């Protein structure tokens, strides 16, 4: 997994879509978050990387990583954030990074919600994205996708993302919680 490529794609996607930031956000607070939940996956490419993603780490409202305080970064167990950089166990060629953003409370006049996702399986990367409402790029995320910062949950209910290289659709279901 090329962490710089992942980070660049995630940053460019979210920054390009929303251009929202809040430099006053405390990122040290984010490193104390604990996370629970598994995302179930369905779609043609699940034969490549499996049908579930167990979330092991989380970053909330880290503007340095995503360009916005309206985002949550969901990470596999082998990927952490140190000094505002993604750090991964290079001995493990599997993992994922999901940037889930919700601008329904402000931050973008055109986009309400986005997902940018990288799943790496045996060193092969699968890049997915969605944006709602649909703006002629990616795919609509769906009505069942929500980031609730007050309740500290990310809900994926029939949430759709599209592979940015081959247009194969993946559906996500599950609830992620943090405290």
DRENPA-209347 format. One record per residue: residue number from 1; x, y, z of N, C-alpha, C in turn. Coordinates in steps of 0.001 Angstrom, whole numbers, plus 500000, padded with zeros to 6 digits. Layout:
BEGIN
<voti k="NUM" n_px="X" n_py="Y" n_pz="Z" ca_px="X" ca_py="Y" ca_pz="Z" c_px="X" c_py="Y" c_pz="Z"/>
...
***
This chain:
BEGIN
<voti k="1" n_px="500845" n_py="498829" n_pz="500000" ca_px="500000" ca_py="500000" ca_pz="500000" c_px="500893" c_py="501238" c_pz="500000"/>
<voti k="2" n_px="500683" n_py="502112" n_pz="499088" ca_px="501460" ca_py="503336" ca_pz="499007" c_px="500694" c_py="504415" c_pz="499749"/>
<voti k="3" n_px="501103" n_py="504658" n_pz="500991" ca_px="500359" ca_py="505533" ca_pz="501885" c_px="500285" c_py="506959" c_pz="501346"/>
<voti k="4" n_px="501332" n_py="507436" n_pz="500685" ca_px="501279" ca_py="508786" ca_pz="500132" c_px="500236" c_py="508900" c_pz="499037"/>
<voti k="5" n_px="500086" n_py="507860" n_pz="498206" ca_px="499068" ca_py="507885" ca_pz="497160" c_px="497676" c_py="507867" c_pz="497773"/>
<voti k="6" n_px="497489" n_py="507054" n_pz="498800" ca_px="496190" ca_py="506985" ca_pz="499470" c_px="495840" c_py="508333" c_pz="500060"/>
<voti k="7" n_px="496779" n_py="508883" n_pz="500811" ca_px="496536" ca_py="510155" ca_pz="501462" c_px="496277" c_py="511252" c_pz="500444"/>
<voti k="8" n_px="497040" n_py="511258" n_pz="499353" ca_px="496831" ca_py="512268" ca_pz="498312" c_px="495444" c_py="512153" c_pz="497705"/>
<voti k="9" n_px="495015" n_py="510923" n_pz="497386" ca_px="493699" ca_py="510737" ca_pz="496788" c_px="492598" c_py="511183" c_pz="497750"/>
<voti k="10" n_px="492709" n_py="510782" n_pz="499009" ca_px="491692" ca_py="511139" ca_pz="499987" c_px="491632" c_py="512648" c_pz="500183"/>
<voti k="11" n_px="492794" n_py="513257" n_pz="500308" ca_px="492834" ca_py="514694" ca_pz="500507" c_px="492273" c_py="515441" c_pz="499302"/>
<voti k="12" n_px="492724" n_py="515069" n_pz="498116" ca_px="492254" ca_py="515759" ca_pz="496917" c_px="490761" c_py="515597" c_pz="496708"/>
<voti k="13" n_px="490249" n_py="514399" n_pz="496961" ca_px="488825" ca_py="514173" ca_pz="496783" c_px="488020" c_py="515068" c_pz="497713"/>
<voti k="14" n_px="488313" n_py="515010" n_pz="498995" ca_px="487532" ca_py="515797" ca_pz="499936" c_px="487811" c_py="517286" c_pz="499827"/>
<voti k="15" n_px="489058" n_py="517661" n_pz="499674" ca_px="489373" ca_py="519073" ca_pz="499568" c_px="488798" c_py="519669" c_pz="498301"/>
<voti k="16" n_px="488881" n_py="518941" n_pz="497218" ca_px="488354" ca_py="519422" ca_pz="495948" c_px="486850" c_py="519547" c_pz="495950"/>
<voti k="17" n_px="486167" n_py="518659" n_pz="496655" ca_px="484713" ca_py="518679" ca_pz="496681" c_px="484181" c_py="519761" c_pz="497605"/>
<voti k="18" n_px="484796" n_py="519903" n_pz="498771" ca_px="484165" ca_py="520772" ca_pz="499766" c_px="484948" c_py="522019" c_pz="500121"/>
<voti k="19" n_px="486260" n_py="521973" n_pz="500053" ca_px="487101" ca_py="523124" ca_pz="500392" c_px="486714" c_py="523748" c_pz="501721"/>
<voti k="20" n_px="486459" n_py="522936" n_pz="502717" ca_px="486075" ca_py="523422" ca_pz="504026" c_px="487131" c_py="523023" c_pz="505026"/>
<voti k="21" n_px="487460" n_py="523919" n_pz="505947" ca_px="488397" ca_py="523558" ca_pz="507002" c_px="488128" c_py="524367" c_pz="508245"/>
<voti k="22" n_px="488689" n_py="523882" n_pz="509347" ca_px="488599" ca_py="524563" ca_pz="510615" c_px="489907" c_py="524315" c_pz="511326"/>
<voti k="23" n_px="490809" n_py="525285" n_pz="511292" ca_px="492144" ca_py="525109" ca_pz="511837" c_px="492173" c_py="525045" c_pz="513352"/>
<voti k="24" n_px="491065" n_py="525347" n_pz="514018" ca_px="491036" ca_py="525329" ca_pz="515469" c_px="490740" c_py="523962" c_pz="516053"/>
<voti k="25" n_px="490524" n_py="522957" n_pz="515244" ca_px="490189" ca_py="521623" ca_pz="515735" c_px="491394" c_py="521015" c_pz="516425"/>
<voti k="26" n_px="491175" n_py="520429" n_pz="517587" ca_px="492231" ca_py="519767" ca_pz="518342" c_px="492385" c_py="518346" c_pz="517854"/>
<voti k="27" n_px="493503" n_py="518021" n_pz="517214" ca_px="493691" ca_py="516672" ca_pz="516704" c_px="494195" c_py="515721" c_pz="517777"/>
<voti k="28" n_px="494799" n_py="516212" n_pz="518853" ca_px="495234" ca_py="515322" ca_pz="519929" c_px="494047" c_py="514609" c_pz="520549"/>
<voti k="29" n_px="492914" n_py="515297" n_pz="520634" ca_px="491696" ca_py="514713" ca_pz="521177" c_px="491248" c_py="513511" c_pz="520357"/>
<voti k="30" n_px="491425" n_py="513561" n_pz="519058" ca_px="490991" ca_py="512493" ca_pz="518168" c_px="491709" c_py="511184" c_pz="518441"/>
<voti k="31" n_px="492955" n_py="511251" n_pz="518899" ca_px="493722" ca_py="510045" ca_pz="519093" c_px="493243" c_py="509254" c_pz="520307"/>
<voti k="32" n_px="492366" n_py="509824" n_pz="521118" ca_px="491821" ca_py="509121" ca_pz="522265" c_px="490538" c_py="508366" c_pz="521914"/>
<voti k="33" n_px="490031" n_py="508523" n_pz="520709" ca_px="488797" ca_py="507871" ca_pz="520298" c_px="488973" c_py="506362" c_pz="520199"/>
<voti k="34" n_px="487976" n_py="505631" n_pz="520719" ca_px="487924" ca_py="504188" ca_pz="520498" c_px="486752" c_py="503930" c_pz="519571"/>
<voti k="35" n_px="486861" n_py="502892" n_pz="518775" ca_px="485886" ca_py="502654" ca_pz="517722" c_px="485434" c_py="501206" c_pz="517759"/>
<voti k="36" n_px="484179" n_py="500980" n_pz="517368" ca_px="483621" ca_py="499636" ca_pz="517272" c_px="482776" c_py="499543" c_pz="516015"/>
<voti k="37" n_px="482813" n_py="498389" n_pz="515388" ca_px="481906" ca_py="498148" ca_pz="514277" c_px="482563" c_py="497456" c_pz="513109"/>
<voti k="38" n_px="481706" n_py="496840" n_pz="512317" ca_px="482122" ca_py="496137" ca_pz="511115" c_px="481226" c_py="496564" c_pz="509973"/>
<voti k="39" n_px="481832" n_py="496742" n_pz="508817" ca_px="481087" ca_py="497103" ca_pz="507614" c_px="480974" c_py="495853" c_pz="506748"/>
<voti k="40" n_px="479741" n_py="495474" n_pz="506432" ca_px="479497" ca_py="494342" ca_pz="505526" c_px="479513" c_py="494845" c_pz="504092"/>
<voti k="41" n_px="480127" n_py="494085" n_pz="503212" ca_px="480271" ca_py="494484" ca_pz="501818" c_px="479606" c_py="493471" c_pz="500898"/>
<voti k="42" n_px="478949" n_py="493958" n_pz="499850" ca_px="478421" ca_py="493095" ca_pz="498794" c_px="478784" c_py="493720" c_pz="497455"/>
<voti k="43" n_px="479040" n_py="492861" n_pz="496494" ca_px="479393" ca_py="493327" ca_pz="495157" c_px="480376" c_py="492376" c_pz="494515"/>
<voti k="44" n_px="480579" n_py="492563" n_pz="493227" ca_px="481413" ca_py="491660" ca_pz="492439" c_px="482856" c_py="491561" c_pz="492930"/>
<voti k="45" n_px="483417" n_py="492631" n_pz="493456" ca_px="484829" ca_py="492601" ca_pz="493836" c_px="485092" c_py="492055" c_pz="495235"/>
<voti k="46" n_px="484050" n_py="491691" n_pz="495971" ca_px="484290" ca_py="491155" ca_pz="497318" c_px="485070" c_py="489849" c_pz="497275"/>
<voti k="47" n_px="485083" n_py="489167" n_pz="496147" ca_px="485898" ca_py="487959" ca_pz="496021" c_px="487388" c_py="488297" c_pz="496099"/>
<voti k="48" n_px="487728" n_py="489549" n_pz="495874" ca_px="489127" ca_py="489993" ca_pz="495926" c_px="489586" c_py="490343" c_pz="497334"/>
<voti k="49" n_px="488664" n_py="490854" n_pz="498184" ca_px="489092" ca_py="491344" ca_pz="499497" c_px="488166" c_py="490956" c_pz="500647"/>
<voti k="50" n_px="487114" n_py="490223" n_pz="500398" ca_px="486246" ca_py="489753" ca_pz="501470" c_px="484963" c_py="490539" c_pz="501590"/>
<voti k="51" n_px="484122" n_py="490083" n_pz="502498" ca_px="482784" ca_py="490663" ca_pz="502647" c_px="482611" c_py="491498" c_pz="503909"/>
<voti k="52" n_px="483697" n_py="491789" n_pz="504609" ca_px="483562" ca_py="492651" ca_pz="505782" c_px="484859" c_py="493396" c_pz="506067"/>
<voti k="53" n_px="484696" n_py="494561" n_pz="506670" ca_px="485818" ca_py="495389" ca_pz="507104" c_px="485620" c_py="495690" c_pz="508588"/>
<voti k="54" n_px="486504" n_py="495186" n_pz="509438" ca_px="486445" ca_py="495467" ca_pz="510869" c_px="487235" c_py="496740" c_pz="511139"/>
<voti k="55" n_px="486541" n_py="497765" n_pz="511596" ca_px="487185" ca_py="499047" ca_pz="511850" c_px="487982" c_py="498938" c_pz="513150"/>
<voti k="56" n_px="489268" n_py="499300" n_pz="513080" ca_px="490143" ca_py="499186" ca_pz="514240" c_px="490583" c_py="500513" c_pz="514807"/>
<voti k="57" n_px="490596" n_py="501556" n_pz="513979" ca_px="491047" ca_py="502881" ca_pz="514411" c_px="490203" c_py="503943" c_pz="513726"/>
<voti k="58" n_px="490202" n_py="505136" n_pz="514323" ca_px="489380" ca_py="506229" ca_pz="513808" c_px="490059" c_py="507567" c_pz="514059"/>
<voti k="59" n_px="489830" n_py="508495" n_pz="513162" ca_px="490220" ca_py="509893" ca_pz="513323" c_px="488968" c_py="510714" c_pz="513056"/>
<voti k="60" n_px="488641" n_py="511614" n_pz="513957" ca_px="487438" ca_py="512423" ca_pz="513820" c_px="487838" c_py="513882" c_pz="513629"/>
<voti k="61" n_px="487294" n_py="514494" n_pz="512580" ca_px="487450" ca_py="515932" ca_pz="512326" c_px="488912" c_py="516359" c_pz="512219"/>
<voti k="62" n_px="489745" n_py="515549" n_pz="511612" ca_px="491161" ca_py="515872" ca_pz="511455" c_px="491350" c_py="516620" c_pz="510139"/>
<voti k="63" n_px="491365" n_py="517945" n_pz="510227" ca_px="491458" ca_py="518771" ca_pz="509022" c_px="492802" c_py="518638" c_pz="508314"/>
<voti k="64" n_px="493835" n_py="518272" n_pz="509044" ca_px="495148" ca_py="518104" ca_pz="508414" c_px="495110" c_py="516937" c_pz="507431"/>
<voti k="65" n_px="494430" n_py="515850" n_pz="507796" ca_px="494352" ca_py="514678" ca_pz="506923" c_px="493358" c_py="514833" c_pz="505789"/>
<voti k="66" n_px="492207" n_py="515453" n_pz="506057" ca_px="491125" ca_py="515438" ca_pz="505076" c_px="490755" c_py="516801" c_pz="504499"/>
<voti k="67" n_px="491190" n_py="517871" n_pz="505117" ca_px="490834" ca_py="519192" ca_pz="504631" c_px="489520" c_py="519705" c_pz="505174"/>
<voti k="68" n_px="488859" n_py="518930" n_pz="506035" ca_px="487581" ca_py="519361" ca_pz="506594" c_px="487374" c_py="518783" c_pz="507995"/>
<voti k="69" n_px="486654" n_py="519524" n_pz="508817" ca_px="486302" ca_py="519026" ca_pz="510151" c_px="484974" c_py="518264" c_pz="510114"/>
<voti k="70" n_px="484415" n_py="518085" n_pz="508947" ca_px="483149" ca_py="517365" ca_pz="508776" c_px="483393" c_py="515920" c_pz="508358"/>
<voti k="71" n_px="484522" n_py="515347" n_pz="508747" ca_px="484877" ca_py="514005" ca_pz="508292" c_px="485297" c_py="513083" c_pz="509429"/>
<voti k="72" n_px="485166" n_py="511804" n_pz="509138" ca_px="485623" ca_py="510739" ca_pz="510022" c_px="486464" c_py="509805" c_pz="509147"/>
<voti k="73" n_px="487654" n_py="509458" n_pz="509614" ca_px="488516" ca_py="508533" ca_pz="508888" c_px="488471" c_py="507197" c_pz="509620"/>
<voti k="74" n_px="487942" n_py="506175" n_pz="508939" ca_px="487849" ca_py="504822" ca_pz="509493" c_px="489029" c_py="504021" c_pz="508951"/>
<voti k="75" n_px="489729" n_py="503323" n_pz="509844" ca_px="490960" ca_py="502640" ca_pz="509477" c_px="490956" c_py="501199" c_pz="509956"/>
<voti k="76" n_px="491649" n_py="500350" n_pz="509217" ca_px="491842" ca_py="498979" ca_pz="509671" c_px="492783" c_py="498992" c_pz="510879"/>
<voti k="77" n_px="492846" n_py="497886" n_pz="511572" ca_px="493651" ca_py="497777" ca_pz="512791" c_px="495124" c_py="498086" c_pz="512548"/>
<voti k="78" n_px="495640" n_py="497759" n_pz="511375" ca_px="497064" ca_py="497926" ca_pz="511101" c_px="497437" c_py="499318" c_pz="510582"/>
<voti k="79" n_px="496487" n_py="500236" n_pz="510551" ca_px="496763" ca_py="501607" ca_pz="510128" c_px="496373" c_py="502543" c_pz="511260"/>
<voti k="80" n_px="497289" n_py="503414" n_pz="511649" ca_px="497050" ca_py="504378" ca_pz="512718" c_px="497404" c_py="505773" c_pz="512212"/>
<voti k="81" n_px="497144" n_py="506758" n_pz="513051" ca_px="497523" ca_py="508130" ca_pz="512738" c_px="498487" c_py="508596" c_pz="513817"/>
<voti k="82" n_px="499642" n_py="509048" n_pz="513375" ca_px="500644" ca_py="509605" ca_pz="514275" c_px="501139" c_py="510911" c_pz="513688"/>
<voti k="83" n_px="501106" n_py="511962" n_pz="514499" ca_px="501531" ca_py="513283" ca_pz="514039" c_px="500838" c_py="513681" c_pz="512737"/>
<voti k="84" n_px="499550" n_py="513418" n_pz="512676" ca_px="498710" ca_py="513767" ca_pz="511533" c_px="499131" c_py="513090" c_pz="510233"/>
<voti k="85" n_px="499721" n_py="511921" n_pz="510334" ca_px="500077" ca_py="511129" ca_pz="509164" c_px="499604" c_py="509700" c_pz="509350"/>
<voti k="86" n_px="499151" n_py="509090" n_pz="508255" ca_px="498770" ca_py="507685" ca_pz="508302" c_px="500024" c_py="506833" c_pz="508394"/>
<voti k="87" n_px="500018" n_py="505901" n_pz="509345" ca_px="501144" ca_py="504992" ca_pz="509533" c_px="500588" c_py="503580" c_pz="509473"/>
<voti k="88" n_px="501206" n_py="502723" n_pz="508653" ca_px="500703" ca_py="501366" ca_pz="508537" c_px="501810" c_py="500358" c_pz="508735"/>
<voti k="89" n_px="501411" n_py="499193" n_pz="509170" ca_px="502321" ca_py="498079" ca_pz="509376" c_px="502668" c_py="497516" c_pz="508004"/>
<voti k="90" n_px="503894" n_py="497774" n_pz="507541" ca_px="504292" ca_py="497378" ca_pz="506191" c_px="504385" c_py="495871" c_pz="506011"/>
<voti k="91" n_px="504380" n_py="495109" n_pz="507109" ca_px="504421" ca_py="493656" ca_pz="506971" c_px="503053" c_py="493089" c_pz="506589"/>
<voti k="92" n_px="502011" n_py="493903" n_pz="506706" ca_px="500658" ca_py="493479" ca_pz="506371" c_px="500230" c_py="494177" c_pz="505089"/>
<voti k="93" n_px="500006" n_py="493430" n_pz="504038" ca_px="499643" ca_py="494006" ca_pz="502737" c_px="498141" c_py="494180" c_pz="502579"/>
<voti k="94" n_px="497405" n_py="494108" n_pz="503678" ca_px="495952" ca_py="494256" ca_pz="503647" c_px="495554" c_py="495400" c_pz="504577"/>
<voti k="95" n_px="494501" n_py="496091" n_pz="504227" ca_px="494013" ca_py="497159" ca_pz="505088" c_px="493057" c_py="498063" c_pz="504335"/>
<voti k="96" n_px="492550" n_py="499051" n_pz="505038" ca_px="491639" ca_py="500002" ca_pz="504389" c_px="491680" c_py="501348" c_pz="505075"/>
<voti k="97" n_px="491340" n_py="502363" n_pz="504298" ca_px="491161" ca_py="503733" ca_pz="504768" c_px="489865" c_py="504221" c_pz="504149"/>
<voti k="98" n_px="488946" n_py="504673" n_pz="504989" ca_px="487676" ca_py="505214" ca_pz="504513" c_px="487517" c_py="506617" c_pz="505076"/>
<voti k="99" n_px="487363" n_py="507601" n_pz="504214" ca_px="487052" ca_py="508954" ca_pz="504652" c_px="485566" c_py="509162" c_pz="504412"/>
<voti k="100" n_px="484826" n_py="509307" n_pz="505502" ca_px="483379" ca_py="509521" ca_pz="505448" c_px="483112" c_py="510975" c_pz="505854"/>
<voti k="101" n_px="482509" n_py="511740" n_pz="504951" ca_px="482250" ca_py="513148" ca_pz="505231" c_px="480766" c_py="513460" c_pz="505067"/>
<voti k="102" n_px="480266" n_py="514322" n_pz="505939" ca_px="478857" ca_py="514720" ca_pz="505910" c_px="478789" c_py="516234" c_pz="506070"/>
<voti k="103" n_px="478365" n_py="516917" n_pz="505013" ca_px="478304" ca_py="518377" ca_pz="505008" c_px="476890" c_py="518910" c_pz="505166"/>
<voti k="104" n_px="475963" n_py="518079" n_pz="505632" ca_px="474573" ca_py="518523" ca_pz="505747" c_px="474412" c_py="519638" c_pz="506778"/>
<voti k="105" n_px="475386" n_py="519814" n_pz="507661" ca_px="475332" ca_py="520903" ca_pz="508633" c_px="476168" c_py="522093" c_pz="508185"/>
<voti k="106" n_px="476616" n_py="522084" n_pz="506947" ca_px="477408" ca_py="523185" ca_pz="506400" c_px="478757" c_py="522705" c_pz="505918"/>
<voti k="107" n_px="479416" n_py="523542" n_pz="505139" ca_px="480755" ca_py="523216" ca_pz="504665" c_px="480856" c_py="523088" c_pz="503165"/>
<voti k="108" n_px="479752" n_py="522763" n_pz="502494" ca_px="479769" ca_py="522662" ca_pz="501040" c_px="478390" c_py="523019" c_pz="500507"/>
<voti k="109" n_px="478331" n_py="523945" n_pz="499566" ca_px="477029" ca_py="524321" ca_pz="499010" c_px="476476" c_py="523289" c_pz="498020"/>
<voti k="110" n_px="477331" n_py="522429" n_pz="497464" ca_px="476907" ca_py="521521" ca_pz="496409" c_px="476836" c_py="520052" c_pz="496818"/>
<voti k="111" n_px="477654" n_py="519637" n_pz="497746" ca_px="477746" ca_py="518231" ca_pz="498130" c_px="477314" c_py="518072" c_pz="499576"/>
<voti k="112" n_px="476444" n_py="517103" n_pz="499828" ca_px="476000" ca_py="516832" ca_pz="501191" c_px="476859" c_py="515774" c_pz="501870"/>
<voti k="113" n_px="477205" n_py="514706" n_pz="501126" ca_px="477938" ca_py="513597" ca_pz="501723" c_px="478908" c_py="513011" c_pz="500707"/>
<voti k="114" n_px="480043" n_py="512514" n_pz="501203" ca_px="481013" ca_py="511843" ca_pz="500334" c_px="481653" c_py="510675" c_pz="501074"/>
<voti k="115" n_px="482137" n_py="509734" n_pz="500303" ca_px="482980" ca_py="508664" ca_pz="500824" c_px="484130" c_py="508511" c_pz="499840"/>
<voti k="116" n_px="485321" n_py="508417" n_pz="500374" ca_px="486502" ca_py="508087" ca_pz="499594" c_px="487136" c_py="506898" c_pz="500308"/>
<voti k="117" n_px="487371" n_py="505808" n_pz="499591" ca_px="487776" ca_py="504578" ca_pz="500244" c_px="488873" c_py="503868" c_pz="499457"/>
<voti k="118" n_px="489852" n_py="503354" n_pz="500196" ca_px="490909" ca_py="502523" ca_pz="499627" c_px="490917" c_py="501215" c_pz="500402"/>
<voti k="119" n_px="490716" n_py="500118" n_pz="499708" ca_px="490860" ca_py="498787" ca_pz="500288" c_px="492061" c_py="498157" c_pz="499614"/>
<voti k="120" n_px="492992" n_py="497655" n_pz="500404" ca_px="494174" ca_py="496999" ca_pz="499854" c_px="494153" c_py="495537" c_pz="500282"/>
<voti k="121" n_px="494275" n_py="494665" n_pz="499297" ca_px="494271" ca_py="493222" ca_pz="499542" c_px="495481" c_py="492608" c_pz="498844"/>
<voti k="122" n_px="496349" n_py="491976" n_pz="499627" ca_px="497589" ca_py="491388" ca_pz="499100" c_px="498364" c_py="492385" c_pz="498249"/>
<voti k="123" n_px="498366" n_py="493641" n_pz="498664" ca_px="499107" ca_py="494687" ca_pz="497970" c_px="498381" c_py="495335" c_pz="496810"/>
<voti k="124" n_px="497224" n_py="494806" n_pz="496402" ca_px="496453" ca_py="495390" ca_pz="495304" c_px="495436" c_py="496377" c_pz="495867"/>
<voti k="125" n_px="495402" n_py="497577" n_pz="495291" ca_px="494515" ca_py="498622" ca_pz="495773" c_px="493211" c_py="498672" c_pz="494991"/>
<voti k="126" n_px="492108" n_py="498885" n_pz="495717" ca_px="490784" ca_py="499070" ca_pz="495150" c_px="490283" c_py="500415" c_pz="495672"/>
<voti k="127" n_px="490072" n_py="501375" n_pz="494771" ca_px="489680" ca_py="502730" ca_pz="495140" c_px="488211" c_py="502951" c_pz="494814"/>
<voti k="128" n_px="487462" n_py="503432" n_pz="495812" ca_px="486027" ca_py="503648" ca_pz="495657" c_px="485671" c_py="505059" c_pz="496118"/>
<voti k="129" n_px="484548" n_py="505557" n_pz="495606" ca_px="484065" ca_py="506870" ca_pz="496020" c_px="482576" c_py="506986" c_pz="495739"/>
<voti k="130" n_px="481954" n_py="507929" n_pz="496435" ca_px="480572" ca_py="508320" ca_pz="496149" c_px="480388" c_py="509756" c_pz="496591"/>
<voti k="131" n_px="479366" n_py="510405" n_pz="496080" ca_px="479000" ca_py="511746" ca_pz="496520" c_px="477497" c_py="511902" c_pz="496347"/>
<voti k="132" n_px="476907" n_py="512579" n_pz="497291" ca_px="475468" ca_py="512837" ca_pz="497221" c_px="475226" c_py="514312" c_pz="497483"/>
<voti k="133" n_px="474333" n_py="514936" n_pz="496743" ca_px="473615" ca_py="514340" ca_pz="495631" c_px="474547" c_py="514061" c_pz="494452"/>
<voti k="134" n_px="474067" n_py="513224" n_pz="493551" ca_px="474841" ca_py="512832" ca_pz="492377" c_px="475134" c_py="514054" c_pz="491512"/>
<voti k="135" n_px="476406" n_py="514256" n_pz="491165" ca_px="476820" ca_py="515413" ca_pz="490359" c_px="477582" c_py="514987" c_pz="489113"/>
<voti k="136" n_px="477184" n_py="513873" n_pz="488509" ca_px="477800" ca_py="513366" ca_pz="487281" c_px="479226" c_py="512864" c_pz="487457"/>
<voti k="137" n_px="479618" n_py="512552" n_pz="488673" ca_px="480873" ca_py="511860" ca_pz="488907" c_px="480654" c_py="510895" c_pz="490066"/>
<voti k="138" n_px="481394" n_py="509826" n_pz="490077" ca_px="481250" ca_py="508749" ca_pz="491043" c_px="479845" c_py="508156" c_pz="490968"/>
<voti k="139" n_px="479186" n_py="508002" n_pz="492111" ca_px="477843" ca_py="507448" ca_pz="492219" c_px="477219" c_py="508081" c_pz="493455"/>
<voti k="140" n_px="475900" n_py="508126" n_pz="493521" ca_px="475244" ca_py="508646" ca_pz="494725" c_px="475451" c_py="507663" c_pz="495874"/>
<voti k="141" n_px="475743" n_py="508190" n_pz="497044" ca_px="476007" ca_py="507344" ca_pz="498219" c_px="474756" c_py="506613" c_pz="498687"/>
<voti k="142" n_px="473606" n_py="507226" n_pz="498535" ca_px="472353" ca_py="506638" ca_pz="498995" c_px="471841" c_py="507304" c_pz="500256"/>
<voti k="143" n_px="470563" n_py="507160" n_pz="500489" ca_px="469903" ca_py="507806" ca_pz="501620" c_px="470279" c_py="507215" c_pz="502972"/>
<voti k="144" n_px="470756" n_py="505974" n_pz="502986" ca_px="471065" ca_py="505301" ca_pz="504244" c_px="472453" c_py="505556" c_pz="504794"/>
<voti k="145" n_px="473164" n_py="506521" n_pz="504225" ca_px="474515" ca_py="506858" ca_pz="504688" c_px="474462" c_py="508129" c_pz="505508"/>
<voti k="146" n_px="475006" n_py="508069" n_pz="506727" ca_px="474962" ca_py="509236" ca_pz="507600" c_px="476147" c_py="509233" c_pz="508556"/>
<voti k="147" n_px="476737" n_py="510402" n_pz="508736" ca_px="477736" ca_py="510617" ca_pz="509778" c_px="477073" c_py="511517" c_pz="510805"/>
<voti k="148" n_px="476922" n_py="511026" n_pz="512034" ca_px="476286" ca_py="511789" ca_pz="513103" c_px="477342" c_py="512071" c_pz="514164"/>
<voti k="149" n_px="477865" n_py="513296" n_pz="514152" ca_px="478942" ca_py="513654" ca_pz="515076" c_px="478467" c_py="513732" c_pz="516517"/>
<voti k="150" n_px="477208" n_py="514120" n_pz="516747" ca_px="476686" ca_py="514184" ca_pz="518109" c_px="476480" c_py="512792" c_pz="518700"/>
<voti k="151" n_px="475909" n_py="511882" n_pz="517925" ca_px="475682" ca_py="510515" ca_pz="518389" c_px="476944" c_py="509659" c_pz="518262"/>
<voti k="152" n_px="477959" n_py="510184" n_pz="517598" ca_px="479226" ca_py="509490" ca_pz="517367" c_px="479008" c_py="508157" c_pz="516649"/>
<voti k="153" n_px="478326" n_py="508259" n_pz="515499" ca_px="478070" ca_py="507073" ca_pz="514680" c_px="478241" c_py="507396" c_pz="513201"/>
<voti k="154" n_px="478636" n_py="506382" n_pz="512462" ca_px="478603" ca_py="506425" ca_pz="511001" c_px="477729" c_py="505252" c_pz="510596"/>
<voti k="155" n_px="476678" n_py="505533" n_pz="509825" ca_px="475741" ca_py="504499" ca_pz="509406" c_px="475851" c_py="504298" c_pz="507901"/>
<voti k="156" n_px="476040" n_py="503037" n_pz="507529" ca_px="476029" ca_py="502634" ca_pz="506126" c_px="474852" c_py="501678" c_pz="505968"/>
<voti k="157" n_px="473820" n_py="502110" n_pz="505276" ca_px="472640" ca_py="501267" ca_pz="505050" c_px="472343" c_py="501284" c_pz="503555"/>
<voti k="158" n_px="472757" n_py="500231" n_pz="502882" ca_px="472600" ca_py="500202" ca_pz="501434" c_px="473415" c_py="501284" c_pz="500748"/>
<voti k="159" n_px="474519" n_py="501674" n_pz="501362" ca_px="475375" ca_py="502735" ca_pz="500835" c_px="476173" c_py="502203" c_pz="499649"/>
<voti k="160" n_px="476162" n_py="502955" n_pz="498559" ca_px="476858" ca_py="502500" ca_pz="497351" c_px="478076" c_py="503373" c_pz="497076"/>
<voti k="161" n_px="479162" n_py="502706" n_pz="496690" ca_px="480374" ca_py="503371" ca_pz="496235" c_px="480773" c_py="502707" c_pz="494926"/>
<voti k="162" n_px="481498" n_py="503445" n_pz="494101" ca_px="481895" ca_py="502918" ca_pz="492801" c_px="483418" c_py="502869" c_pz="492712"/>
<voti k="163" n_px="483925" n_py="501789" n_pz="492132" ca_px="485354" ca_py="501673" ca_pz="491903" c_px="485740" c_py="502741" c_pz="490885"/>
<voti k="164" n_px="486675" n_py="503598" n_pz="491240" ca_px="487025" ca_py="504743" ca_pz="490392" c_px="487821" c_py="504349" c_pz="489156"/>
<voti k="165" n_px="488241" n_py="503082" n_pz="489074" ca_px="489011" ca_py="502633" ca_pz="487917" c_px="488202" c_py="501774" c_pz="486951"/>
<voti k="166" n_px="487204" n_py="501019" n_pz="487467" ca_px="486482" ca_py="500105" ca_pz="486572" c_px="484956" c_py="500200" c_pz="486692"/>
<voti k="167" n_px="484443" n_py="501131" n_pz="487497" ca_px="483011" ca_py="501397" ca_pz="487653" c_px="482213" c_py="500251" c_pz="488268"/>
<voti k="168" n_px="482857" n_py="499323" n_pz="488965" ca_px="482137" ca_py="498253" ca_pz="489669" c_px="481603" c_py="498814" c_pz="490985"/>
<voti k="169" n_px="480326" n_py="498563" n_pz="491273" ca_px="479659" ca_py="499101" ca_pz="492455" c_px="479797" c_py="498136" c_pz="493625"/>
<voti k="170" n_px="480018" n_py="498708" n_pz="494793" ca_px="480116" ca_py="497978" ca_pz="496054" c_px="479066" c_py="498563" c_pz="496992"/>
<voti k="171" n_px="478364" n_py="497705" n_pz="497729" ca_px="477356" ca_py="498167" ca_pz="498685" c_px="477861" c_py="497917" c_pz="500099"/>
<voti k="172" n_px="477653" n_py="498905" n_pz="500971" ca_px="478143" ca_py="498857" ca_pz="502347" c_px="476977" c_py="498908" c_pz="503318"/>
<voti k="173" n_px="477048" n_py="498073" n_pz="504377" ca_px="476055" ca_py="498082" ca_pz="505447" c_px="476760" c_py="497921" c_pz="506781"/>
<voti k="174" n_px="476309" n_py="498651" n_pz="507784" ca_px="476876" ca_py="498529" ca_pz="509120" c_px="476819" c_py="499845" c_pz="509850"/>
<voti k="175" n_px="477034" n_py="499779" n_pz="511159" ca_px="477076" ca_py="500978" ca_pz="512000" c_px="478397" c_py="500973" c_pz="512752"/>
<voti k="176" n_px="479104" n_py="502086" n_pz="512662" ca_px="480370" ca_py="502281" ca_pz="513358" c_px="480119" c_py="503295" c_pz="514464"/>
<voti k="177" n_px="480589" n_py="503002" n_pz="515661" ca_px="480438" ca_py="503925" ca_pz="516789" c_px="481807" c_py="504239" c_pz="517380"/>
<voti k="178" n_px="481896" n_py="505397" n_pz="517986" ca_px="483128" ca_py="505780" ca_pz="518685" c_px="482777" c_py="506570" c_pz="519936"/>
<voti k="179" n_px="483751" n_py="506660" n_pz="520839" ca_px="483578" ca_py="507505" ca_pz="522036" c_px="484850" c_py="508221" c_pz="522349"/>
***
